[in-house]
Amino acid sequence: MRSWRRFARNRLAVGGLVAFFLLIVISVFASSLAPADPDKQDWKLRLKPPSAAHLFGTDEFGRDLLSRTLYGGRISLAAGVVPVAIGVTAGTLIGLTAGFFGGWWDQVLMRSLDVLLAFPGIFLALAIVGTLGPGLFNAMLAVAVVSIPGYARVVRGQVLSLRERDFVTAATAAGARPGRILLRHLLPNIISPLLVQATLSVGFAILTTAGLSFLGLGTQPPTSDWGEMLAAGRQYLPDAWWLEVFPGLFVVIAVLSVNLVGDGLRDFLDPRLKDSK
């Protein structure tokens, strides 16, 4: 209870959690909150600035920008969560087995991941999408692959420090199978650092997927996310400034809020910080 109170006292973390939750809510209920059909075109309303009728203005096809921003949030937020879920799952599996079994298995897995780490994340994502072809699924898969080495190294490091502990030795002496030791004894003890890293990675995933969409390699029209909207609106700057400001503002809020939550979770879950209080 004290720990949760300490987390609640972190106003930035709580504010970030509330902001990200609100983004999820308005994206999930976009069909009820959006004032217009996001794909309805009206050339008479082309590139209209923000007004009472269209709070975020309209785009180059006369579509309501607020509606498109709300619907685009579904894809942008999913593109932040789904790759992280894939990366956490694969990275945890690799890190657990590499750290626990060691030997040649550890060397093969970790040296393979070192090859991935040798490339900057965005360039590796571009190479993967360029090979597989543009599209939202391929963009999310690329972001997931880029994130796997980070999770694997975190998990492996934790497992190496835990596998010689008494509770693991006792489980091994009692005849517990490796799978049971990994899932019942080691995995619960590495959840905290893994959760912090996963939370902080959501912002990176949102930015990277938006960047791929901005380059035309992610979400393809007429479907839109915030990155695709930024790409479509850049040619109308500086006159139609609202085409960039509002989708970009939502990207900033999403990334900033999830990073604040990650920082708060790190303070909440780090035992060294608990001991210092």
C-alpha positions, -999 to +999 in steps of 0.1 A: +000+000+000+029+024+008+044+017-026+011+026-044+008+057-023+043+067-034+033+061-070+002+082-065+024+110-051+043+111-084+020+136-101+037+134-134+033+096-136-004+098-126-010+126-151+007+105-178-015+075-169-046+096-170-036+112-204-028+078-220-060+063-207-080+091-221-063+086-255-073+050-254-109+058-245-114+084-272-098+061-298-119+031-288-151+052-289-141+072-319-172+060-338-194+077-311-172+108-305-162+117-340-184+145-354-183+131-390-174+102-412-136+103-413-136+092-450-164+115-462-150+139-488-165+173-496-144+194-520-163+225-510-148+222-476-113+216-488-085+229-465-108+248-442-091+261-410-104+252-375-139+265-369-170+257-348-182+233-375-148+216-378-127+220-346-095+207-362-103+220-397-105+199-428-079+182-450-071+183-487-101+162-495-125+181-473-126+154-446-131+164-410-096+163-394-109+158-358-127+126-369-097+113-388-074+120-358-097+101-334-099+071-358-062+073-365-056+069-328-069+034-329-041+024-353-013+045-338-020+033-303-023-003-314+010+001-333+025+011-300+011-018-280+011-047-304+049-046-314+058-043-277+037-073-268+054-093-296+088-081-286+083-088-249+071-123-256+099-133-280+126-114-260+115-130-227+116-165-242+150-159-257+164-143-225+150-170-202+164-199-221+197-182-229+204-172-193+192-205-177+208-231-200+239-211-209+267-227-229+265-229-267+228-221-267+234-189-249+263-180-273+242-187-305+212-167-293+230-137-279+255-134-308+226-135-332+209-107-313+242-087-313+240-087-351+206-070-348+220-045-323+247-036-347+222-017-368+204+015-357+168+006-348+151+028-374+174+016-402+168-020-393+130-013-393+133+003-427+153-027-441+127-051-428+097-032-442+116-026-475+120-063-478+085-074-468+067-045-485+048-015-471+018-020-448+007-016-412+013-053-403+048-053-418+056-020-400+045-034-366+064-066-372+096-046-380+092-026-348+087-058-328+119-074-343+139-043-335+128-044-299+135-081-292+172-078-284+166-052-257+141-074-239+162-105-243+193-088-228+174-075-198+158-109-191+191-128-196+209-105-172+182-110-145+182-148-150+220-150-147+218-132-113+189-154-101+198-189-113+223-195-086+200-183-058+189-207-031+153-210-043+164-221-078+189-245-063+162-260-040+137-263-069+164-281-090+173-304-061+136-312-057+134-325-093+116-296-108+118-296-146+135-266-164+102-254-177+087-252-143+117-234-129+116-209-157+079-201-154+072-206-117+105-194-101+124-171-125+098-154-146+079-138-116+111-123-104+119-105-136+085-090-142+093-056-126+122-045-149+105-061-179+073-041-172+093-009-169+111-014-202+080-025-220+061+007-208+090+029-219+092+011-253+055+019-262+065+055-269+094+043-292+070+019-310+045+047-316+071+071-329+088+044-351+055+032-366+044+068-372+078+075-388+074+045-412+039+057-421+053+092-427+077+077-452+049+058-469+060+024-456+034+019-428-004+025-429-016+029-465-044+053-476-074+055-473-067+041-438-049+066-417-028+069-386-012+100-371+020+094-391+002+090-424-017+122-416+015+141-410+029+129-443-002+139-462-003+174-447+033+184-451+029+195-487+003+221-476+026+239-451+027+266-439-008+277-450-027+246-437-008+244-405-036+225-387-029+194-408+004+190-390-003+205-356-032+184-344-019+149-354+015+159-342+001+170-309-015+137-303+017+119-311+035+141-285+009+135-259+009+097-264+047+094-263+051+118-234+023+103-213+036+067-216+072+078-208+060+095-177+042+063-167+073+043-173+094+066-152+068+064-124+068+026-126+106+025-124+105+045-092+077+023-079+092-011-087+129-005-082+138-021-048+168+001-044+146+032-046+122+016-021+150+010+004+162+046+001+128+060+011 
